[in-house]
Amino acid sequence: MNTSNLTRMILVLALTASGSALAADTAASDSDKIEQYREMISDGNPADFDEMRGEELWKKAAGPKQASLEKCDLGKGPGVVKGAYAALPRYFKDTKMVQDLESRLLTCMTTLQGIPEEEITAKPFASDKKASDISSLASYVVGQSKGIKMAVSTRHPKEKEAFEIGRRIFNYRAGPYDFACSTCHATSDVRIRMQDLPNFHVKEDAQAAYTSWPAYRVSQGLTRSFQWRLNDCFRQQRFPEPKFASEVTVALTMYLAVSANGAEYVGPGLKR
């Protein structure tokens, strides 16, 4: 090999190495910037605005029956929101079902206010920088459990059943990529691009992940509900999109919520 070719090879290797280092530095730098941004606005999470909107909706007379949701029973008694989210999902006698927060809100909106279910579920997630009513209501309710320890019961047979179904769904592999929830969330120290992936088989990971949702997504400029988080996970697995507040999503939520028992709820959180 002549001197000219050797020089070219050295230059190519040097540029490749520097490019890889730069990419790694850039990723680390971007991750640091996101953490700095989180710290900067941690005392003024934009999700606070969604909480306030949710409180207004909770107290406002609406729907064909012109009623507020102040008689909605989330498990602690009619109108009680303090600590309600920390004990959800749970079995409700009136519906004879295990319900999470959003499916329970759906029940209250249809029965107390007379709003048709199809109207509520037509656009249940925030989009185009615009919040949905049920998402804002969820943000308000979860905020009332801040600082309260998660204590989701599995005493009722239906609650045990939902937990077990949720556990199976979490580990169920299917779809064109043969993915399961556990594909991404059953191994420690892994990430997708800049996103660290919690391992739900590790108690501390499960607690930290679950108790920080719903959350404001900086990259989207929207507060995202937990039902949205699950819906997006199904999408990324290339599964069919689940029906909003379906038994599948409620069961999966039950499994994940029980995994977080004992941890203080700290949401709404702040995500990249």
Backbone bond lengths (Angstrom), bond angles and torsions (degrees), N, CA, C in turn:
res aa  C-N    CA-C-N  psi(-1)  N-CA   C-N-CA  omega(-1)  CA-C   N-CA-C  phi
1 M - - - 1.475 - - 1.515 108.69 -
2 N 1.350 116.35 128.46 1.451 118.19 -178.36 1.529 110.88 -78.74
3 T 1.315 116.04 170.09 1.469 122.05 -175.10 1.522 111.55 -61.69
4 S 1.367 115.83 -38.30 1.467 120.12 -178.66 1.521 112.11 -63.26
5 N 1.355 115.94 -44.56 1.475 119.85 179.80 1.527 111.86 -66.54
6 L 1.351 114.88 -38.92 1.454 120.30 179.67 1.533 110.12 -63.59
7 T 1.333 115.24 -40.38 1.463 119.90 179.03 1.527 111.24 -62.92
8 R 1.348 114.90 -43.51 1.464 119.33 178.85 1.528 111.50 -60.92
9 M 1.361 115.64 -43.17 1.466 119.94 -179.09 1.533 110.99 -62.01
10 I 1.325 115.74 -42.78 1.468 120.57 -179.92 1.526 110.45 -61.89
11 L 1.353 114.96 -41.86 1.461 119.92 179.55 1.528 111.55 -64.16
12 V 1.341 116.35 -43.05 1.463 120.78 179.40 1.523 110.87 -62.04
13 L 1.342 116.62 -46.64 1.461 121.00 179.43 1.523 111.50 -62.57
14 A 1.315 115.66 -40.40 1.460 120.36 -179.77 1.529 110.90 -64.99
15 L 1.334 115.92 -43.62 1.461 120.13 179.68 1.522 111.67 -66.07
16 T 1.362 115.99 -39.10 1.471 120.24 178.41 1.521 110.71 -63.19
17 A 1.320 115.77 -45.44 1.466 120.61 -179.92 1.517 111.18 -63.34
18 S 1.333 115.93 -43.37 1.460 119.10 -179.08 1.522 110.96 -67.48
19 G 1.361 115.99 -34.69 1.462 119.97 177.85 1.511 111.84 -64.94
20 S 1.346 116.93 -42.45 1.468 121.21 178.64 1.520 110.52 -64.26
21 A 1.335 115.06 -42.60 1.463 119.61 179.55 1.523 110.54 -63.86
22 L 1.353 115.68 -40.71 1.453 120.23 179.93 1.527 110.90 -64.28
23 A 1.350 116.20 -41.20 1.469 120.19 178.78 1.518 110.73 -62.32
24 A 1.346 116.00 -42.62 1.462 120.24 179.47 1.525 110.47 -65.53
25 D 1.345 115.53 -43.01 1.458 120.05 178.81 1.517 111.17 -63.31
26 T 1.339 116.02 -39.03 1.462 120.82 -179.85 1.515 110.79 -64.41
27 A 1.360 116.12 -44.70 1.466 120.44 178.68 1.520 110.86 -61.12
28 A 1.353 114.70 -44.99 1.463 119.23 179.52 1.519 110.15 -64.41
29 S 1.342 115.48 -40.56 1.456 120.21 -179.87 1.518 111.36 -63.69
30 D 1.349 116.75 -43.84 1.463 120.83 179.54 1.524 110.69 -63.78
31 S 1.341 116.13 -40.95 1.452 120.13 178.76 1.525 110.66 -62.51
32 D 1.333 115.82 -42.20 1.468 120.56 178.36 1.522 111.07 -62.87
33 K 1.345 115.72 -40.16 1.465 119.85 -179.56 1.520 111.41 -63.43
34 I 1.343 115.87 -39.18 1.462 119.61 178.85 1.526 110.13 -64.95
35 E 1.339 116.29 -42.41 1.460 119.91 178.31 1.524 110.95 -63.53
36 Q 1.343 116.32 -39.56 1.461 120.32 177.76 1.523 111.02 -63.81
37 Y 1.353 115.29 -39.58 1.462 119.84 179.27 1.522 110.12 -65.49
38 R 1.335 116.28 -41.16 1.464 120.14 178.78 1.526 110.36 -59.70
39 E 1.338 115.47 -45.21 1.458 119.71 -179.47 1.527 110.96 -64.41
40 M 1.330 115.34 -39.13 1.457 120.91 -176.19 1.522 112.13 -62.60
41 I 1.340 116.88 -39.94 1.465 119.59 -176.13 1.523 112.68 -108.66
42 S 1.342 116.53 13.00 1.464 119.62 -177.00 1.528 112.28 -60.42
43 D 1.336 116.90 -27.81 1.459 120.04 178.67 1.521 111.76 -88.20
44 G 1.323 116.90 -0.02 1.457 120.74 179.65 1.509 110.02 -147.50
45 N 1.323 116.22 56.33 1.459 121.93 -179.13 1.532 109.74 -59.17
46 P 1.352 118.31 128.18 1.470 120.13 178.07 1.525 113.37 -56.29
47 A 1.341 117.46 -20.07 1.469 120.06 176.58 1.526 111.18 -61.97
48 D 1.340 116.71 -18.86 1.468 120.22 178.22 1.527 111.25 -57.81
49 F 1.345 116.21 -36.14 1.461 119.77 179.87 1.530 110.80 -66.59
50 D 1.324 115.87 -36.48 1.462 120.10 178.41 1.528 110.08 -69.73
51 E 1.334 116.65 -36.67 1.458 120.62 175.54 1.524 110.79 -60.03
52 M 1.330 115.76 -44.87 1.471 120.25 -179.05 1.525 110.81 -64.43
53 R 1.338 115.94 -40.58 1.465 119.82 177.44 1.527 109.77 -63.09
54 G 1.335 116.08 -40.71 1.458 120.68 179.17 1.513 112.56 -63.39
55 E 1.327 116.80 -38.39 1.468 120.25 178.45 1.535 110.70 -64.76
56 E 1.332 115.72 -39.96 1.466 119.58 177.88 1.531 110.43 -62.58
57 L 1.345 116.02 -43.15 1.459 120.36 179.58 1.530 111.28 -65.22
58 W 1.324 117.00 -37.07 1.462 122.50 179.76 1.534 110.74 -60.59
59 K 1.321 116.00 -39.50 1.467 121.42 -174.13 1.528 113.54 -93.82
60 K 1.324 117.01 -7.64 1.463 121.44 -174.49 1.527 111.89 -89.42
61 A 1.319 116.46 135.00 1.463 120.71 174.13 1.523 108.88 -69.55
62 A 1.322 116.70 128.87 1.471 120.19 -176.00 1.516 110.29 -151.99
63 G 1.340 115.08 169.52 1.457 121.12 177.77 1.516 112.96 78.33
64 P 1.330 117.12 174.69 1.468 122.41 179.76 1.536 113.43 -56.22
65 K 1.339 116.72 -29.86 1.458 120.57 -178.68 1.528 112.56 -88.61
66 Q 1.352 116.21 -3.70 1.474 121.30 -178.84 1.530 111.30 45.70
67 A 1.310 114.60 56.80 1.464 121.37 179.82 1.519 109.76 -125.56
68 S 1.319 115.51 153.02 1.465 120.13 174.06 1.524 108.58 -89.13
69 L 1.331 115.46 -179.82 1.469 120.22 178.21 1.529 111.47 -99.81
70 E 1.316 116.54 15.06 1.463 120.29 -175.11 1.528 113.50 -70.92
71 K 1.341 116.89 -5.94 1.463 120.74 173.25 1.528 111.40 -107.14
72 C 1.307 116.75 6.63 1.470 121.45 179.13 1.527 110.12 -67.27
73 D 1.309 116.73 127.76 1.467 122.16 179.58 1.521 109.13 -97.88
74 L 1.327 115.60 110.50 1.463 121.84 179.33 1.524 111.79 -97.37
75 G 1.340 115.10 12.53 1.459 119.49 177.23 1.509 114.45 116.20
76 K 1.338 116.03 -14.26 1.464 120.78 -179.37 1.530 111.60 -109.06
77 G 1.325 116.02 4.85 1.452 121.23 -176.10 1.516 110.34 114.51
78 P 1.338 118.09 156.02 1.460 121.85 -178.30 1.528 112.90 -53.65
79 G 1.320 115.57 124.29 1.458 121.17 175.89 1.513 116.19 82.51
80 V 1.325 118.44 -8.12 1.472 120.65 -177.56 1.526 110.19 -83.17
81 V 1.315 116.34 118.61 1.459 120.78 178.81 1.528 111.97 -108.92
82 K 1.337 117.35 -22.36 1.469 121.08 -178.96 1.525 110.51 -60.99
83 G 1.323 116.28 116.74 1.459 121.72 176.81 1.513 115.28 78.27
84 A 1.326 117.21 0.06 1.476 119.60 -176.20 1.526 111.72 -64.17
85 Y 1.321 116.72 -44.09 1.461 119.23 -175.39 1.528 112.17 -65.30
86 A 1.310 116.80 -32.17 1.469 120.75 -178.07 1.521 112.50 -66.60
87 A 1.330 117.59 -12.44 1.471 121.70 179.61 1.522 112.29 -114.29
88 L 1.318 117.28 11.79 1.469 121.65 179.32 1.522 111.19 -106.81
89 P 1.349 116.32 148.09 1.470 131.57 3.42 1.536 112.08 -71.31
90 R 1.321 115.50 162.20 1.457 122.04 177.65 1.531 109.47 -157.25
91 Y 1.331 115.18 166.04 1.465 120.44 178.32 1.525 109.29 -82.52
92 F 1.343 115.96 135.49 1.461 122.20 177.58 1.535 108.78 -117.24
93 K 1.323 115.64 127.95 1.462 120.68 -177.43 1.516 112.47 -65.26
94 D 1.334 117.13 -36.90 1.467 118.83 -174.15 1.528 112.58 -67.83
95 T 1.324 117.21 -32.50 1.470 119.92 179.04 1.523 112.32 -100.77
96 K 1.367 114.75 -11.46 1.469 121.27 -176.77 1.531 111.31 56.19
97 M 1.334 113.95 36.55 1.463 120.24 -178.44 1.521 110.18 -139.28
98 V 1.331 114.84 156.48 1.465 120.75 167.24 1.522 106.50 -83.72
99 Q 1.329 116.60 128.39 1.455 120.88 -178.50 1.525 111.31 -129.32
100 D 1.327 114.84 143.92 1.453 119.73 171.48 1.525 107.34 -91.57
101 L 1.328 116.57 -174.49 1.457 119.39 -176.14 1.526 112.51 -59.45
102 E 1.325 116.64 -50.11 1.463 118.86 -173.40 1.525 113.27 -70.48
103 S 1.329 117.28 -35.83 1.466 118.24 176.65 1.530 110.28 -68.99
104 R 1.336 117.11 -31.80 1.467 120.16 177.26 1.526 111.16 -71.52
105 L 1.324 116.41 -40.55 1.465 119.90 175.26 1.527 110.44 -60.79
106 L 1.320 115.86 -38.55 1.463 120.79 177.75 1.532 110.29 -59.96
107 T 1.335 116.44 -42.97 1.462 121.07 177.74 1.524 111.04 -61.36
108 C 1.338 116.44 -45.32 1.464 120.23 -178.68 1.526 112.21 -66.63
109 M 1.314 116.89 -39.34 1.466 120.43 -179.19 1.528 111.48 -66.80
110 T 1.328 116.04 -35.74 1.480 119.11 -179.52 1.529 111.80 -78.72
111 T 1.335 117.44 -39.51 1.467 119.80 -175.68 1.532 112.76 -83.94
112 L 1.324 116.76 -44.60 1.465 119.70 -176.94 1.521 112.51 -80.13
113 Q 1.337 116.18 -39.81 1.462 119.79 -175.08 1.525 113.21 -101.41
114 G 1.322 116.29 -16.19 1.461 119.70 178.28 1.516 113.99 76.08
115 I 1.327 117.24 18.63 1.466 120.23 178.54 1.528 108.66 -78.55
116 P 1.330 118.57 128.23 1.472 120.21 -179.61 1.532 111.72 -59.68
117 E 1.321 115.46 138.43 1.471 119.99 -178.77 1.522 111.65 -57.83
118 E 1.330 116.93 -41.12 1.463 119.81 -177.65 1.533 111.49 -63.68
119 E 1.321 116.61 -28.35 1.469 120.21 178.16 1.528 110.28 -70.71
120 I 1.314 116.32 -39.93 1.467 120.92 -178.85 1.523 111.00 -71.54
121 T 1.322 116.12 -41.20 1.467 120.38 -174.33 1.525 113.67 -87.18
122 A 1.335 116.94 -3.16 1.472 119.21 179.24 1.526 110.66 -62.06
123 K 1.335 116.35 -41.46 1.468 121.90 177.41 1.531 108.50 -140.52
124 P 1.350 116.22 76.13 1.466 119.24 -174.16 1.522 114.65 -80.37
125 F 1.342 116.60 -13.12 1.455 120.23 -177.02 1.519 111.30 -109.56
126 A 1.320 116.25 148.97 1.452 121.09 176.03 1.524 109.74 -61.21
127 S 1.334 116.63 142.13 1.459 120.08 179.52 1.521 109.82 -155.21
128 D 1.340 115.66 154.33 1.469 121.26 178.04 1.527 111.64 51.12
129 K 1.349 114.20 43.40 1.466 121.38 178.42 1.525 113.53 63.88
130 K 1.345 116.82 17.79 1.457 121.75 -178.99 1.518 110.05 -121.75
131 A 1.330 115.87 127.46 1.459 120.76 -179.01 1.520 110.53 -74.87
132 S 1.332 116.53 153.55 1.465 120.99 171.54 1.525 107.51 -96.15
133 D 1.321 116.41 154.56 1.466 119.59 -176.89 1.521 111.81 -62.11
134 I 1.329 116.73 -45.93 1.463 118.76 -175.89 1.524 111.18 -69.17
135 S 1.327 116.73 -30.50 1.459 120.65 176.35 1.528 110.74 -68.42
136 S 1.338 116.76 -42.31 1.465 120.58 178.33 1.528 110.92 -65.85
137 L 1.326 116.36 -39.94 1.465 120.13 176.92 1.525 110.86 -60.40
138 A 1.336 115.57 -41.56 1.471 120.03 178.43 1.521 110.52 -63.02
139 S 1.327 117.28 -40.74 1.471 120.94 179.07 1.522 110.85 -60.75
140 Y 1.328 116.08 -41.10 1.469 120.14 178.63 1.520 111.11 -63.64
141 V 1.313 116.91 -48.36 1.464 120.43 -176.00 1.522 111.59 -64.75
142 V 1.342 117.43 -43.98 1.470 119.01 -178.02 1.522 110.97 -63.81
143 G 1.335 116.30 -33.59 1.461 119.63 179.70 1.515 112.88 -62.82
144 Q 1.327 116.52 -22.57 1.464 121.10 179.70 1.532 112.51 -81.78
145 S 1.326 116.37 -0.01 1.469 120.22 175.56 1.529 111.69 -110.20
146 K 1.314 116.36 5.29 1.462 119.79 -179.26 1.527 110.46 -59.19
147 G 1.340 115.85 129.44 1.457 121.09 -179.70 1.514 114.09 86.59
148 I 1.321 117.78 -4.33 1.469 122.52 -179.96 1.532 109.12 -99.65
149 K 1.320 116.41 138.08 1.462 120.53 -177.03 1.527 111.80 -73.74
150 M 1.329 114.49 139.66 1.459 120.63 176.19 1.527 109.30 -64.20
151 A 1.333 115.45 131.54 1.472 120.52 179.91 1.524 107.85 -147.72
152 V 1.314 115.52 73.53 1.466 121.41 -178.09 1.529 108.84 -91.24
153 S 1.312 116.07 124.57 1.463 121.85 -174.24 1.525 112.33 -83.70
154 T 1.323 114.81 147.86 1.473 121.01 170.21 1.533 109.20 -126.25
155 R 1.341 115.78 26.41 1.470 119.64 -177.06 1.526 112.46 -72.89
156 H 1.321 116.96 -41.23 1.460 119.82 -178.50 1.531 109.41 -71.68
157 P 1.335 117.38 141.77 1.478 120.00 179.72 1.529 113.44 -53.07
158 K 1.331 117.08 -37.18 1.462 120.30 179.35 1.533 111.13 -68.89
159 E 1.312 116.38 -32.39 1.462 120.62 177.60 1.529 110.26 -70.45
160 K 1.327 116.07 -41.22 1.468 120.05 176.43 1.522 110.69 -61.98
161 E 1.325 114.91 -42.51 1.455 120.57 -179.97 1.536 110.69 -62.49
162 A 1.333 116.55 -45.48 1.464 120.51 179.87 1.528 110.67 -62.03
163 F 1.325 117.06 -41.32 1.464 120.98 178.78 1.528 110.87 -60.77
164 E 1.315 115.86 -44.66 1.463 119.73 -177.98 1.531 111.05 -67.50
165 I 1.328 116.63 -41.04 1.469 119.68 176.97 1.527 110.12 -62.56
166 G 1.327 115.58 -42.90 1.461 119.99 178.48 1.516 112.55 -61.23
167 R 1.332 116.18 -39.87 1.469 120.20 178.18 1.524 110.60 -62.61
168 R 1.325 116.12 -41.68 1.469 120.00 -179.97 1.529 111.12 -67.60
169 I 1.330 116.07 -40.02 1.471 119.38 177.77 1.528 110.20 -62.29
170 F 1.306 116.67 -41.81 1.468 121.85 -179.49 1.529 111.40 -56.98
171 N 1.317 115.93 -35.29 1.474 120.60 -176.45 1.533 113.79 -102.02
172 Y 1.331 116.90 2.47 1.466 121.02 -175.65 1.524 111.17 -80.02
173 R 1.323 116.27 120.23 1.468 121.69 -179.94 1.522 109.93 -96.41
174 A 1.335 115.66 132.30 1.471 119.85 -179.54 1.520 108.57 -167.06
175 G 1.324 115.03 -173.94 1.448 120.05 177.93 1.519 112.62 82.62
176 P 1.330 116.77 175.10 1.469 121.05 -176.07 1.522 114.15 -63.80
177 Y 1.334 117.83 -22.70 1.458 121.17 179.99 1.525 112.89 -104.80
178 D 1.351 116.46 3.22 1.464 121.27 -178.86 1.531 110.63 55.41
179 F 1.333 115.38 46.07 1.463 121.59 -178.73 1.525 110.92 -95.51
180 A 1.318 114.82 157.60 1.460 123.27 168.01 1.522 106.79 -137.60
181 C 1.328 117.13 168.27 1.467 119.37 173.38 1.529 109.66 -56.22
182 S 1.338 114.97 -38.90 1.461 120.50 -177.73 1.527 113.02 -68.17
183 T 1.330 117.77 -15.82 1.468 120.23 177.04 1.515 110.09 -58.89
184 C 1.319 116.38 -40.17 1.468 121.41 -179.40 1.524 112.81 -99.54
185 H 1.342 117.14 -22.39 1.464 119.53 -168.89 1.527 114.30 -122.66
186 A 1.333 116.65 35.71 1.462 119.47 176.03 1.528 111.23 -135.13
187 T 1.325 116.01 16.35 1.463 121.77 179.05 1.524 108.41 -134.16
188 S 1.305 116.99 140.35 1.462 121.13 -178.73 1.525 111.80 -87.23
189 D 1.331 114.82 155.18 1.472 123.10 173.51 1.521 113.05 59.79
190 V 1.333 116.84 43.54 1.460 120.58 174.68 1.528 108.22 -124.31
191 R 1.325 115.45 160.62 1.453 119.86 -178.78 1.521 109.74 -152.23
192 I 1.318 116.96 158.25 1.454 123.25 170.04 1.520 106.22 -114.28
193 R 1.331 115.94 116.84 1.455 121.72 -173.42 1.527 108.84 51.80
194 M 1.329 118.55 -114.81 1.463 120.58 -178.67 1.519 112.71 -98.73
195 Q 1.315 116.95 5.83 1.457 121.01 -174.80 1.524 111.43 -96.86
196 D 1.335 116.66 114.21 1.464 120.52 173.44 1.521 108.52 -71.47
197 L 1.327 116.51 138.07 1.460 121.37 -176.69 1.528 110.56 -106.95
198 P 1.331 118.20 117.83 1.462 120.30 179.38 1.519 111.50 -68.89
199 N 1.316 115.03 144.31 1.459 121.62 176.25 1.527 107.81 -96.97
200 F 1.327 116.75 108.48 1.462 120.16 -175.45 1.526 113.26 -74.17
201 H 1.314 117.21 -2.95 1.459 120.10 173.17 1.518 111.04 -87.19
202 V 1.329 116.06 -6.14 1.465 122.10 175.61 1.526 107.41 -106.59
203 K 1.322 116.63 120.72 1.467 121.81 -172.53 1.525 112.26 -53.33
204 E 1.328 117.07 -47.03 1.464 120.44 -176.83 1.521 111.40 -63.55
205 D 1.326 117.05 -39.19 1.470 121.23 177.93 1.526 110.72 -64.60
206 A 1.335 115.46 -46.23 1.463 120.07 -178.72 1.526 110.79 -61.85
207 Q 1.316 116.46 -41.69 1.460 120.61 -179.77 1.525 111.53 -65.51
208 A 1.335 115.91 -46.47 1.461 119.96 -178.40 1.528 111.40 -64.62
209 A 1.322 117.11 -38.96 1.465 120.85 -178.08 1.526 111.52 -69.71
210 Y 1.328 116.61 -50.84 1.467 119.48 -173.94 1.523 112.35 -67.72
211 T 1.322 117.25 -40.60 1.466 120.20 -173.27 1.526 113.48 -76.45
212 S 1.329 117.71 -1.20 1.468 119.81 178.81 1.529 112.63 -104.65
213 W 1.333 116.88 6.65 1.469 122.18 175.72 1.512 109.47 -114.37
214 P 1.349 118.11 148.81 1.460 130.38 -3.66 1.519 111.71 -57.27
215 A 1.345 115.43 166.63 1.465 118.78 -175.21 1.521 111.83 -151.95
216 Y 1.308 114.80 152.63 1.460 120.60 173.60 1.519 108.21 -85.10
217 R 1.340 117.37 123.84 1.451 122.03 179.03 1.523 109.26 -93.71
218 V 1.325 115.76 111.81 1.462 121.64 -178.16 1.522 110.98 -58.76
219 S 1.333 116.45 -41.90 1.464 121.08 -176.49 1.525 112.82 -67.82
220 Q 1.345 116.72 -20.78 1.470 120.84 -177.12 1.522 113.12 -110.67
221 G 1.333 115.38 -15.34 1.454 119.04 -178.95 1.511 113.42 66.12
222 L 1.358 116.28 32.20 1.462 121.42 -176.88 1.529 110.61 -141.42
223 T 1.313 115.87 150.55 1.459 120.60 170.88 1.520 107.62 -86.24
224 R 1.318 116.21 125.97 1.462 121.75 -175.98 1.527 110.74 -108.84
225 S 1.328 115.61 133.39 1.463 121.67 179.94 1.525 110.62 -79.63
226 F 1.325 116.03 168.86 1.458 119.31 178.58 1.522 110.93 -71.17
227 Q 1.324 116.81 -34.82 1.466 118.95 175.52 1.531 110.12 -60.72
228 W 1.331 116.78 -38.28 1.470 119.87 176.80 1.524 110.00 -62.90
229 R 1.342 117.23 -41.48 1.462 121.00 -179.40 1.526 110.67 -59.51
230 L 1.318 116.60 -45.07 1.459 120.02 178.63 1.524 110.89 -66.00
231 N 1.329 116.20 -43.34 1.458 120.79 179.80 1.527 110.50 -57.54
232 D 1.332 116.54 -42.27 1.464 120.13 -178.91 1.527 111.49 -70.25
233 C 1.325 116.82 -32.17 1.471 119.69 176.08 1.525 110.85 -65.23
234 F 1.331 116.24 -42.36 1.465 119.65 176.34 1.525 110.47 -61.09
235 R 1.328 115.72 -40.74 1.476 119.93 179.46 1.523 110.37 -61.57
236 Q 1.325 116.35 -44.35 1.456 119.61 -178.14 1.529 112.24 -68.55
237 Q 1.314 117.19 -25.64 1.458 120.70 174.93 1.529 111.72 -80.39
238 R 1.345 115.44 -5.17 1.470 122.77 -176.56 1.524 111.31 66.47
239 F 1.336 115.72 30.53 1.455 121.64 173.28 1.532 108.44 -85.35
240 P 1.322 118.04 160.29 1.466 120.05 171.59 1.535 109.34 -60.45
241 E 1.316 116.74 143.89 1.460 120.89 -179.83 1.521 109.68 -66.19
242 P 1.336 118.09 125.55 1.466 119.38 -178.71 1.521 111.73 -72.43
243 K 1.318 116.06 151.56 1.461 120.53 175.17 1.521 108.79 -65.46
244 F 1.309 117.09 140.25 1.465 121.29 -179.75 1.527 110.54 -57.59
245 A 1.336 115.52 131.52 1.463 122.51 178.41 1.528 112.83 61.19
246 S 1.322 117.03 29.70 1.464 121.06 179.72 1.527 111.00 -72.80
247 E 1.327 116.09 165.85 1.463 120.53 178.07 1.529 111.12 -62.54
248 V 1.321 116.34 -30.27 1.469 120.45 178.52 1.525 110.86 -63.68
249 T 1.337 116.50 -49.78 1.468 118.98 -178.07 1.526 111.14 -70.00
250 V 1.325 117.26 -33.32 1.464 119.86 177.86 1.526 110.44 -66.42
251 A 1.334 117.25 -43.36 1.464 121.15 179.02 1.528 110.79 -63.24
252 L 1.320 116.77 -42.78 1.467 119.80 178.78 1.518 110.35 -64.66
253 T 1.327 116.84 -40.21 1.461 120.80 176.64 1.519 110.89 -62.08
254 M 1.329 117.04 -40.32 1.461 120.93 178.35 1.529 110.85 -58.98
255 Y 1.323 116.48 -46.18 1.461 120.41 179.70 1.531 111.21 -61.25
256 L 1.320 116.50 -45.64 1.463 120.50 -177.50 1.524 111.51 -70.04
257 A 1.336 116.47 -37.81 1.463 120.41 -179.95 1.524 111.50 -65.67
258 V 1.330 116.51 -44.14 1.466 120.31 178.30 1.526 110.41 -62.44
259 S 1.332 116.18 -34.42 1.471 120.35 177.58 1.523 111.93 -62.95
260 A 1.339 115.83 -22.92 1.474 120.58 -178.37 1.521 112.93 -96.98
261 N 1.333 118.32 2.22 1.462 121.15 -178.79 1.529 111.69 -53.15
262 G 1.337 114.32 139.91 1.458 120.07 178.46 1.516 113.77 97.40
263 A 1.325 117.08 -17.77 1.466 120.66 -179.87 1.523 110.23 -91.61
264 E 1.308 116.93 148.17 1.456 120.90 175.70 1.520 109.49 -74.72
265 Y 1.325 116.10 135.77 1.450 119.61 175.72 1.528 109.15 -74.09
266 V 1.331 117.53 132.07 1.464 121.35 -174.54 1.531 113.03 -122.58
267 G 1.343 117.30 0.56 1.463 120.06 -175.64 1.520 112.98 -79.25
268 P 1.322 117.05 -178.54 1.449 125.95 -5.80 1.528 112.02 -59.83
269 G 1.331 115.17 141.38 1.451 120.12 -175.75 1.513 113.08 -89.24
270 L 1.326 114.09 -170.93 1.454 121.97 179.01 1.513 108.01 -134.64
271 K 1.327 116.91 118.24 1.466 121.62 -176.76 1.513 110.55 -117.66
272 R 1.319 114.89 167.59 1.474 119.49 -176.74 1.527 111.91 -65.40
